[in-house]
């Protein structure tokens, strides 16, 4: 891919497994230097080791990205180790229990919103001054089919991913004149370690069941990563404010 990523400083969140791991490896393969951010220290270090064994450059930062102190540490690491932040990938996220709104607990709502929406807000806010100073930058977030429709997840997750879509589009408009692009992917079913803790027989899973009949082939994490890397690259230099479904056509059904 002629994307001009060699030497770029890239932050990838949720990079210890799944889509995030595949994305970190893909950026490193293009010559980018990667901050591997994840809650799981063992997973993050394993990805750094993979990158280094392939003669790439990476550093791990671990912690809960819904906490401002962790966000600050991630940003500072990219600036101190790699000289700035060229690309931010807001990928870390968690699922809800497919709960219908009347069944969502305060704890489920607050945790899902905090991780899936507030954390990307905090990290984007933290890196923007560095991108603005450089006059350029690319932000790619992992939204979801649940950010495009009301039938792909529970109330909390759906609201969080619609929020990611709105945040992405607002960023694109607000900062396009400053050389910053913001896009997102909307994955469909993907082979990742995420396990959904569904309460069997609850209204939410029962109501959603019929909508998963036509979801299509489950993607490999590398297929999602390829879309993320493209959107962050110079090959997508005039693509801004786009939410790209990577879902084998599920969003077209």
C-alpha positions as CSV (number, residue, x, y, z in Angstrom):
1,X,0.0,0.0,0.0
2,X,1.5,3.3,-1.1
3,X,0.2,5.1,2.0
4,X,3.2,7.1,3.3
5,X,3.2,5.5,6.7
6,X,6.9,4.9,7.1
7,X,8.1,6.6,10.3
8,X,4.7,7.8,11.3
9,X,3.8,7.8,15.0
10,X,0.7,5.7,15.6
11,X,-1.4,5.0,18.7
12,X,-3.6,1.9,18.6
13,X,-5.9,1.2,21.5
14,X,-7.2,-2.2,22.4
15,X,-4.0,-3.4,20.6
16,X,-3.4,-6.4,22.7
17,X,-5.8,-8.7,20.8
18,X,-8.3,-8.9,18.0
19,X,-8.8,-6.0,15.6
20,X,-6.4,-3.9,17.6
21,X,-3.6,-6.4,17.5
22,X,-4.0,-6.9,13.7
23,X,-4.0,-3.1,13.3
24,X,-0.9,-2.6,15.3
25,X,0.9,-5.3,13.3
26,X,-0.3,-3.9,10.0
27,X,0.9,-0.4,10.8
28,X,4.3,-1.7,11.9
29,X,4.5,-3.7,8.7
30,X,4.1,-0.4,6.8
31,X,7.0,1.1,8.7
32,X,5.0,3.0,11.3
33,X,6.1,3.2,15.0
34,X,3.3,2.0,17.2
35,X,2.2,2.7,20.7
36,X,0.4,-0.5,21.7
37,X,-2.2,0.5,24.3
38,X,-4.3,-2.1,26.1
39,X,-5.8,-2.9,29.5
40,X,-4.0,-6.3,29.4
41,X,-0.3,-5.9,30.0
42,X,0.6,-9.4,28.9
43,X,-1.3,-9.0,25.6
44,X,0.2,-5.6,24.9
45,X,3.8,-6.8,25.6
46,X,3.2,-9.8,23.3
47,X,2.2,-7.6,20.4
48,X,5.3,-5.4,21.0
49,X,7.4,-8.5,20.9
50,X,5.8,-9.6,17.6
51,X,6.5,-6.2,16.0
52,X,10.1,-6.1,17.2
53,X,10.7,-9.7,16.0
54,X,9.7,-8.4,12.6
55,X,12.2,-5.5,12.9
56,X,9.5,-3.0,13.7
57,X,9.3,-0.4,16.4
58,X,6.7,-0.4,19.2
59,X,6.2,0.4,22.8
60,X,3.4,-0.8,25.2
61,X,1.3,1.3,27.5
62,X,-1.2,-0.5,29.8
63,X,-4.1,0.8,31.7
64,X,-7.8,1.7,31.5
65,X,-8.3,4.3,28.8
66,X,-11.4,5.6,30.5
67,X,-9.1,7.1,33.1
68,X,-7.5,10.5,32.2
69,X,-4.2,9.6,33.8
70,X,-3.8,6.6,31.4
71,X,-4.8,8.7,28.4
72,X,-2.2,11.2,29.4
73,X,0.4,8.5,29.7
74,X,-0.4,7.0,26.3
75,X,-0.2,10.5,24.6
76,X,3.1,11.4,26.4
77,X,4.6,8.1,25.4
78,X,3.9,8.7,21.7
79,X,5.3,12.2,21.9
80,X,8.4,11.3,24.0
81,X,9.3,8.1,22.1
82,X,8.2,9.0,18.6
83,X,8.2,12.8,18.4
84,X,4.4,13.3,18.1
85,X,1.2,11.7,17.1
86,X,0.4,11.3,13.4
87,X,-2.3,8.7,13.7
88,X,-4.8,7.8,16.5
89,X,-6.8,4.6,16.2
90,X,-9.6,4.5,18.8
91,X,-10.3,0.8,18.7
92,X,-10.7,-0.4,22.3
93,X,-14.2,-1.3,23.3
94,X,-16.5,-3.7,25.2
95,X,-19.8,-5.3,24.4
96,X,-23.0,-4.9,26.5
97,X,-25.3,-7.8,27.4
98,X,-27.6,-7.2,24.5
99,X,-29.9,-5.7,27.1
100,X,-33.1,-3.9,26.0
101,X,-33.3,-0.4,27.5
102,X,-35.7,-1.3,30.4
103,X,-33.3,-4.0,31.5
104,X,-30.0,-2.0,31.4
105,X,-28.4,-1.5,34.8
106,X,-26.7,1.7,35.7
107,X,-23.4,-0.3,35.9
108,X,-23.8,-1.7,32.4
109,X,-24.7,1.6,30.9
110,X,-22.0,3.6,32.6
111,X,-19.2,1.1,31.9
112,X,-20.0,0.7,28.2
113,X,-20.4,4.4,27.6
114,X,-17.2,5.1,29.5
115,X,-15.1,2.7,27.6
116,X,-16.7,2.9,24.1
117,X,-17.4,6.6,23.9
118,X,-15.8,8.6,26.7
119,X,-12.4,7.0,26.3
120,X,-12.1,7.9,22.5
121,X,-13.2,11.4,23.4
122,X,-10.5,11.7,26.1
123,X,-7.8,10.4,23.9
124,X,-8.8,12.4,20.8
125,X,-8.8,15.5,22.9
126,X,-5.4,14.7,24.3
127,X,-3.8,14.1,20.9
128,X,-5.4,17.0,19.0
129,X,-3.0,19.7,20.2
130,X,-0.1,17.7,18.9
131,X,-1.8,17.2,15.5
132,X,-2.8,20.8,15.3
133,X,0.7,21.9,16.0
134,X,1.9,19.6,13.2
135,X,-0.8,20.8,10.9
136,X,-1.9,17.2,10.1
137,X,-3.2,14.0,11.5
138,X,-5.5,11.1,11.0
139,X,-8.0,9.7,13.5
140,X,-9.7,6.4,12.8
141,X,-12.3,5.0,15.2
142,X,-13.9,1.5,15.4
143,X,-17.6,2.1,15.4
144,X,-19.9,-0.9,14.6
145,X,-22.9,-2.0,12.7
146,X,-24.6,-1.0,15.9
147,X,-23.6,2.6,15.1
148,X,-25.6,2.3,11.8
149,X,-28.7,0.5,12.9
150,X,-30.8,-0.3,16.0
151,X,-30.8,-4.0,15.6
152,X,-27.2,-5.1,16.1
153,X,-26.7,-4.9,19.9
154,X,-28.2,-3.8,23.2
155,X,-29.2,-0.3,24.2
156,X,-25.9,0.7,25.8
157,X,-23.6,-0.5,23.1
158,X,-25.8,0.9,20.3
159,X,-25.9,4.3,21.9
160,X,-22.1,4.2,22.4
161,X,-21.4,3.4,18.8
162,X,-23.9,5.9,17.5
163,X,-21.9,8.4,19.6
164,X,-18.6,7.3,18.0
165,X,-20.2,7.9,14.6
166,X,-21.3,11.4,15.7
167,X,-18.0,12.2,17.2
168,X,-16.2,11.1,14.0
169,X,-18.4,13.3,11.8
170,X,-18.1,16.3,14.0
171,X,-14.3,16.0,14.2
172,X,-14.1,15.8,10.4
173,X,-16.1,19.1,10.0
174,X,-14.4,20.9,12.9
175,X,-10.8,20.3,11.9
176,X,-10.6,19.6,8.2
177,X,-9.2,23.1,7.6
178,X,-6.4,22.3,10.0
179,X,-5.3,19.2,8.0
180,X,-6.9,16.6,10.3
181,X,-9.0,13.8,9.0
182,X,-11.5,11.7,11.1
183,X,-13.0,8.5,9.8
184,X,-14.4,5.2,11.2
185,X,-15.0,1.7,10.3
186,X,-18.2,-0.1,11.1
187,X,-17.3,-3.8,11.6
188,X,-19.9,-6.5,11.2
189,X,-19.3,-9.9,12.7
190,X,-15.6,-10.4,13.3
191,X,-13.5,-13.3,14.7
192,X,-12.2,-11.8,18.0
193,X,-11.8,-12.9,21.6
194,X,-14.8,-10.8,22.7
195,X,-17.4,-12.9,24.5
196,X,-20.9,-11.5,24.9
197,X,-22.4,-12.2,28.3
198,X,-26.0,-12.6,27.2
199,X,-28.8,-13.2,29.7
200,X,-30.7,-16.0,27.9
201,X,-34.4,-15.5,27.6
202,X,-34.1,-11.7,28.3
203,X,-36.1,-9.4,26.1
204,X,-33.1,-7.8,24.3
205,X,-31.5,-11.0,22.9
206,X,-34.9,-12.4,22.1
207,X,-35.9,-9.3,20.1
208,X,-32.5,-9.1,18.3
209,X,-32.3,-12.7,17.3
210,X,-34.0,-12.5,13.9
211,X,-31.8,-9.6,12.8
212,X,-28.6,-11.8,12.8
213,X,-29.8,-14.1,10.0
214,X,-28.3,-12.1,7.2
215,X,-25.2,-10.8,8.8
216,X,-22.9,-12.5,6.3
217,X,-19.4,-14.0,6.7
218,X,-17.5,-13.2,9.8
219,X,-14.4,-11.1,9.0
220,X,-10.9,-11.9,10.1
221,X,-9.3,-9.1,12.3
222,X,-6.8,-8.5,9.5
223,X,-9.6,-7.5,7.1
224,X,-10.8,-4.8,9.6
225,X,-7.2,-3.7,10.1
226,X,-6.6,-3.3,6.4
227,X,-9.5,-0.8,6.3
228,X,-8.2,1.1,9.3
229,X,-4.7,1.4,7.8
230,X,-6.1,2.6,4.5
231,X,-8.2,5.3,6.1
232,X,-5.2,6.5,8.1
233,X,-2.9,6.5,5.1
234,X,-2.1,9.2,2.5
235,X,-4.0,7.0,0.0
236,X,-7.1,8.2,1.7
237,X,-6.0,11.8,1.8
238,X,-9.4,13.2,0.6
239,X,-11.6,10.8,2.6
240,X,-12.9,12.6,5.7
241,X,-16.0,12.0,7.9
242,X,-16.7,8.6,6.4
243,X,-18.1,5.6,8.3
244,X,-17.0,2.6,6.3
245,X,-18.9,-0.7,6.8
246,X,-16.6,-3.7,6.8
247,X,-19.4,-6.3,7.1
248,X,-19.7,-8.5,4.0
249,X,-22.7,-6.4,2.9
250,X,-24.7,-6.7,6.2
251,X,-25.5,-3.0,6.2
252,X,-26.9,-3.3,2.7
253,X,-29.5,-6.0,3.7
